[in-house]
């Protein structure tokens, strides 16, 4: 099945991946900042 040019332009989706990517980056940055400000020794 092939879509026409107009159909391709109206396809919606991909918002979940963008939200998950932003969440992953924020989590990583918070971890780096927390590790820098509050370093803990390994047991």
Protein Blocks (a to p, Z undefined) as FASTA:
>chain_A
ZZdfklmmmpgehjlmmmmmmmmmmmmmmmmmmmmmmccddZZ
